[in-house]
Amino acid sequence: MAQAIEKLPDDPNELKAMLLAERARNERLVQIIKEMQRHRFGRRAETLPEDQMLLALEEVEQTEAVAAAEAEASSAPEREKAVRKRRTNRGALPGHLPRVETVVDIEDKACPCCRSLLHQIGEDVSERLDVVPAQFRVLVTRRPKYACRACEGAVVQAPAPARLIEGGLPTEATVAHVLVSKYADHLPLYRQAQIYARQGIALDRSTLADWVGRAAWHLRPLHERLLEHTRSSTKIFADETRAPVLDPGRGRTKTGQLWAYARDNRPWGGADPPLAVYVYAQNRKSEQPLAHLAGFAGVVQVDGYAGYRALAQKNSVSLAFCWSHVRRRFYELAATGPAPIASEALERIGALYSIESQIRGQSRDERRDARQKKSRLVLAELEPWLREKLALISQKTKLAEAIRYALSRWDGLTRFLDDGRIEIDSNIVERAIRPIANRKNALFAGSDGGAENWAIVASIIETCKLNGVDPLAYMTDVLTKIVEGHLASKLDELMPWAYAPPVELKDVA
């Protein structure tokens, strides 16, 4: 202690500066600890945890249903009231579902008074939703052989139809079901093997993995075509996420990267169909997006990762940054305790989002004009306010980092003002990458090749979802057509949006 006191400077100003620096350091460490505690024990989402709320709501609704059932069982009027309410609110079942009709008729069709023949004056029709559990079946293909009694050795037989897995058990529909279950419903292969086992079908997980790998190889041209459509676009989103990959040589996992690129022009009425495509890479270096987007010319909307700056060095590419990432930094500060500056920053950024909610769905020119009139005023006040606050606080705090993060990217953050195609954030691609970033059911890929297969199949399934296409029906049809020799020059006929249901136009009075 005595040695520490002797090292203190004699100059009061120097001592004061040292104390201020130490205080700033302590405040930064406290903020880091709070963030780590919130990351470990608190909720991470900036919005309300919808999935958790829905789980709690389900419990409440179940309890309410029990009470209602008890009331209906003990009271006929309550039962009739509930029946009328259900008939009013349940809506109609989809017309494409098959109907199995049952007629519940009277046995005696004679009038109970005069015994004359009754005639039908109407009927009551009710529909209920029924389910037939998944049923496995065996498709048997017989190919008769024919021989000539006069010509020895002449045997004629129809050629065997092409199969996705030559000599294997599955049909294309079975393989499609495995793909969709794994990559859309997040059902690992070992769990699918357990489901098959309950039906008395013994399939090893490695067998299912072989099916997935072979299907991914056949689907690779579609994945490459999706990338070509991405490069030919003029406005896309980009993001990346970690992809742990098993590294057998070291007995642990290594960190790969899944790069995600998305196109969605629906918010401003663009004609190009939405798509999402993932590309696996072994690192996060800037040459990866340069290679993936070779030949691209237009706007790329990204987060603040510096690896995308290499794209901006090309005269044909400009970067638009994401306000959601800016907002998140201030949110993390405000969520851990009183933070007046961070809270006010959130309010100012919230004003931008309020404007966006009003113009969503309008044309690109209408969006640009509204932003010029409203959003530009908000940003014109926000920038000097951020610089003023930055000058008043310690530069070593997390708040200063959040402010510098926004100011250092100001040109990209304000690019949406002059272009109605650009969104205020990159949440579209973040939503696309979220199913892959969710590792609750798949902790890591087994190899680099497995991660590449993941990228291929997930790209197709996510693009199906963006276009309102049933992934299972699509995958079944596409695999069948590929096996039957669909021409590579007509790949656009197999793109997910080619299977999109037609948009129903409403009559305008």
Solvent accessible surface area in square Angstrom, and as a share of the most:
residue,aa,sasa,rsa
1,M,183,0.82
2,A,67,0.52
3,Q,136,0.60
4,A,58,0.45
5,I,105,0.53
6,E,140,0.63
7,K,164,0.69
8,L,83,0.41
9,P,27,0.17
10,D,145,0.75
11,D,69,0.36
12,P,102,0.64
13,N,116,0.59
14,E,93,0.42
15,L,56,0.28
16,K,126,0.53
17,A,59,0.46
18,M,89,0.40
19,L,103,0.51
20,L,89,0.44
21,A,44,0.34
22,E,80,0.36
23,R,146,0.53
24,A,7,0.05
25,R,128,0.47
26,N,69,0.36
27,E,89,0.40
28,R,70,0.26
29,L,76,0.38
30,V,76,0.44
31,Q,31,0.14
32,I,53,0.27
33,I,93,0.47
34,K,77,0.32
35,E,36,0.16
36,M,128,0.57
37,Q,97,0.43
38,R,43,0.16
39,H,102,0.46
40,R,168,0.61
41,F,161,0.67
42,G,35,0.34
43,R,104,0.38
44,R,158,0.58
45,A,47,0.36
46,E,37,0.17
47,T,94,0.55
48,L,120,0.60
49,P,37,0.23
50,E,117,0.53
51,D,89,0.46
52,Q,107,0.47
53,M,101,0.45
54,L,89,0.44
55,L,97,0.48
56,A,60,0.47
57,L,88,0.44
58,E,82,0.37
59,E,108,0.48
60,V,94,0.54
61,E,88,0.39
62,Q,102,0.46
63,T,95,0.55
64,E,115,0.51
65,A,58,0.45
66,V,91,0.52
67,A,58,0.45
68,A,44,0.34
69,A,59,0.46
70,E,115,0.52
71,A,42,0.33
72,E,29,0.13
73,A,85,0.66
74,S,97,0.62
75,S,33,0.21
76,A,55,0.43
77,P,100,0.63
78,E,78,0.35
79,R,105,0.38
80,E,94,0.42
81,K,123,0.52
82,A,18,0.14
83,V,44,0.25
84,R,144,0.53
85,K,134,0.57
86,R,128,0.47
87,R,165,0.60
88,T,110,0.64
89,N,102,0.52
90,R,136,0.50
91,G,59,0.57
92,A,101,0.79
93,L,54,0.27
94,P,65,0.41
95,G,72,0.69
96,H,153,0.68
97,L,60,0.30
98,P,123,0.77
99,R,105,0.38
100,V,143,0.82
101,E,150,0.67
102,T,114,0.66
103,V,123,0.71
104,V,143,0.82
105,D,87,0.45
106,I,101,0.51
107,E,179,0.80
108,D,77,0.40
109,K,100,0.42
110,A,24,0.19
111,C,25,0.15
112,P,112,0.70
113,C,121,0.72
114,C,86,0.52
115,R,144,0.53
116,S,60,0.39
117,L,152,0.76
118,L,76,0.38
119,H,149,0.67
120,Q,139,0.62
121,I,160,0.81
122,G,48,0.46
123,E,132,0.59
124,D,150,0.78
125,V,112,0.64
126,S,84,0.54
127,E,66,0.29
128,R,218,0.80
129,L,131,0.65
130,D,121,0.63
131,V,121,0.70
132,V,120,0.69
133,P,105,0.66
134,A,83,0.65
135,Q,153,0.68
136,F,73,0.31
137,R,196,0.72
138,V,129,0.74
139,L,111,0.55
140,V,105,0.60
141,T,81,0.47
142,R,204,0.74
143,R,91,0.33
144,P,80,0.50
145,K,144,0.61
146,Y,140,0.53
147,A,80,0.62
148,C,60,0.36
149,R,247,0.90
150,A,95,0.73
151,C,74,0.44
152,E,180,0.81
153,G,72,0.69
154,A,44,0.34
155,V,93,0.53
156,V,102,0.59
157,Q,61,0.27
158,A,62,0.48
159,P,119,0.75
160,A,61,0.47
161,P,78,0.49
162,A,61,0.47
163,R,109,0.40
164,L,9,0.04
165,I,11,0.06
166,E,126,0.56
167,G,78,0.75
168,G,21,0.21
169,L,149,0.74
170,P,11,0.07
171,T,49,0.29
172,E,29,0.13
173,A,48,0.37
174,T,37,0.21
175,V,0,0.00
176,A,0,0.00
177,H,86,0.38
178,V,0,0.00
179,L,0,0.00
180,V,17,0.10
181,S,8,0.05
182,K,39,0.17
183,Y,17,0.07
184,A,21,0.16
185,D,94,0.49
186,H,56,0.25
187,L,49,0.25
188,P,18,0.11
189,L,17,0.09
190,Y,105,0.40
191,R,87,0.32
192,Q,4,0.02
193,A,15,0.12
194,Q,100,0.45
195,I,65,0.33
196,Y,10,0.04
197,A,60,0.47
198,R,181,0.66
199,Q,102,0.45
200,G,70,0.67
201,I,55,0.28
202,A,101,0.78
203,L,22,0.11
204,D,88,0.46
205,R,124,0.45
206,S,59,0.38
207,T,48,0.28
208,L,0,0.00
209,A,39,0.30
210,D,62,0.32
211,W,10,0.03
212,V,7,0.04
213,G,26,0.25
214,R,124,0.45
215,A,0,0.00
216,A,0,0.00
217,W,163,0.57
218,H,45,0.20
219,L,0,0.00
220,R,84,0.31
221,P,57,0.36
222,L,1,0.01
223,H,16,0.07
224,E,90,0.40
225,R,64,0.23
226,L,1,0.00
227,L,17,0.08
228,E,77,0.35
229,H,32,0.15
230,T,0,0.00
231,R,67,0.25
232,S,84,0.54
233,S,6,0.04
234,T,78,0.46
235,K,6,0.02
236,I,0,0.00
237,F,3,0.01
238,A,0,0.00
239,D,13,0.06
240,E,19,0.08
241,T,20,0.12
242,R,129,0.47
243,A,11,0.08
244,P,23,0.15
245,V,0,0.00
246,L,64,0.32
247,D,29,0.15
248,P,104,0.66
249,G,78,0.75
250,R,133,0.48
251,G,67,0.65
252,R,144,0.53
253,T,55,0.32
254,K,59,0.25
255,T,76,0.44
256,G,1,0.01
257,Q,14,0.06
258,L,5,0.03
259,W,0,0.00
260,A,1,0.01
261,Y,1,0.00
262,A,1,0.01
263,R,9,0.03
264,D,13,0.07
265,N,10,0.05
266,R,123,0.45
267,P,24,0.15
268,W,35,0.12
269,G,63,0.61
270,G,18,0.17
271,A,105,0.81
272,D,64,0.33
273,P,38,0.24
274,P,10,0.06
275,L,0,0.00
276,A,1,0.01
277,V,0,0.00
278,Y,2,0.01
279,V,21,0.12
280,Y,22,0.08
281,A,8,0.06
282,Q,113,0.50
283,N,51,0.26
284,R,103,0.37
285,K,118,0.50
286,S,41,0.26
287,E,87,0.39
288,Q,31,0.14
289,P,0,0.00
290,L,59,0.30
291,A,64,0.50
292,H,16,0.07
293,L,0,0.00
294,A,57,0.45
295,G,73,0.70
296,F,2,0.01
297,A,52,0.40
298,G,18,0.17
299,V,11,0.06
300,V,0,0.00
301,Q,0,0.00
302,V,0,0.00
303,D,15,0.08
304,G,10,0.10
305,Y,50,0.19
306,A,53,0.41
307,G,7,0.07
308,Y,1,0.00
309,R,128,0.47
310,A,19,0.15
311,L,1,0.00
312,A,47,0.36
313,Q,150,0.67
314,K,64,0.27
315,N,164,0.84
316,S,56,0.36
317,V,8,0.04
318,S,37,0.24
319,L,10,0.05
320,A,1,0.01
321,F,29,0.12
322,C,2,0.01
323,W,1,0.00
324,S,3,0.02
325,H,32,0.14
326,V,1,0.00
327,R,54,0.20
328,R,76,0.28
329,R,91,0.33
330,F,1,0.01
331,Y,38,0.14
332,E,49,0.22
333,L,15,0.07
334,A,27,0.21
335,A,47,0.37
336,T,28,0.16
337,G,28,0.26
338,P,141,0.89
339,A,23,0.18
340,P,109,0.68
341,I,35,0.18
342,A,1,0.01
343,S,44,0.28
344,E,63,0.28
345,A,0,0.00
346,L,39,0.19
347,E,128,0.58
348,R,60,0.22
349,I,2,0.01
350,G,32,0.31
351,A,39,0.30
352,L,1,0.00
353,Y,39,0.15
354,S,55,0.36
355,I,16,0.08
356,E,7,0.03
357,S,65,0.42
358,Q,109,0.48
359,I,6,0.03
360,R,147,0.54
361,G,54,0.52
362,Q,66,0.29
363,S,50,0.32
364,R,105,0.38
365,D,71,0.37
366,E,93,0.42
367,R,2,0.01
368,R,89,0.32
369,D,63,0.32
370,A,17,0.13
371,R,0,0.00
372,Q,61,0.27
373,K,147,0.62
374,K,95,0.40
375,S,0,0.00
376,R,95,0.35
377,L,119,0.59
378,V,31,0.18
379,L,6,0.03
380,A,63,0.49
381,E,113,0.51
382,L,2,0.01
383,E,47,0.21
384,P,72,0.45
385,W,24,0.08
386,L,3,0.01
387,R,126,0.46
388,E,97,0.43
389,K,43,0.18
390,L,29,0.14
391,A,84,0.65
392,L,128,0.63
393,I,39,0.20
394,S,43,0.28
395,Q,85,0.38
396,K,119,0.50
397,T,18,0.11
398,K,45,0.19
399,L,30,0.15
400,A,0,0.00
401,E,47,0.21
402,A,2,0.02
403,I,0,0.00
404,R,91,0.33
405,Y,24,0.09
406,A,0,0.00
407,L,20,0.10
408,S,82,0.53
409,R,36,0.13
410,W,29,0.10
411,D,111,0.57
412,G,5,0.04
413,L,2,0.01
414,T,25,0.15
415,R,80,0.29
416,F,4,0.02
417,L,6,0.03
418,D,89,0.46
419,D,23,0.12
420,G,3,0.03
421,R,36,0.13
422,I,1,0.01
423,E,21,0.10
424,I,9,0.04
425,D,13,0.07
426,S,2,0.01
427,N,38,0.19
428,I,19,0.10
429,V,0,0.00
430,E,25,0.11
431,R,129,0.47
432,A,4,0.03
433,I,10,0.05
434,R,139,0.51
435,P,33,0.21
436,I,15,0.08
437,A,36,0.28
438,N,66,0.34
439,R,57,0.21
440,K,169,0.72
441,N,51,0.26
442,A,29,0.23
443,L,120,0.60
444,F,92,0.39
445,A,10,0.08
446,G,46,0.44
447,S,53,0.34
448,D,36,0.18
449,G,36,0.35
450,G,25,0.24
451,A,2,0.01
452,E,71,0.32
453,N,30,0.16
454,W,40,0.14
455,A,2,0.02
456,I,4,0.02
457,V,0,0.00
458,A,8,0.06
459,S,0,0.00
460,I,1,0.00
461,I,3,0.01
462,E,19,0.08
463,T,0,0.00
464,C,0,0.00
465,K,96,0.40
466,L,34,0.17
467,N,21,0.11
468,G,54,0.51
469,V,13,0.08
470,D,82,0.42
471,P,22,0.14
472,L,64,0.32
473,A,60,0.47
474,Y,2,0.01
475,M,0,0.00
476,T,36,0.21
477,D,50,0.26
478,V,0,0.00
479,L,0,0.00
480,T,44,0.25
481,K,73,0.31
482,I,38,0.19
483,V,23,0.13
484,E,129,0.58
485,G,52,0.50
486,H,53,0.24
487,L,105,0.52
488,A,82,0.63
489,S,101,0.65
490,K,96,0.40
491,L,33,0.16
492,D,61,0.32
493,E,93,0.42
494,L,2,0.01
495,M,1,0.00
496,P,1,0.01
497,W,50,0.17
498,A,59,0.45
499,Y,63,0.24
500,A,38,0.30
501,P,83,0.52
502,P,121,0.76
503,V,131,0.75
504,E,158,0.71
505,L,163,0.81
506,K,186,0.79
507,D,146,0.76
508,V,144,0.83
509,A,150,1.16
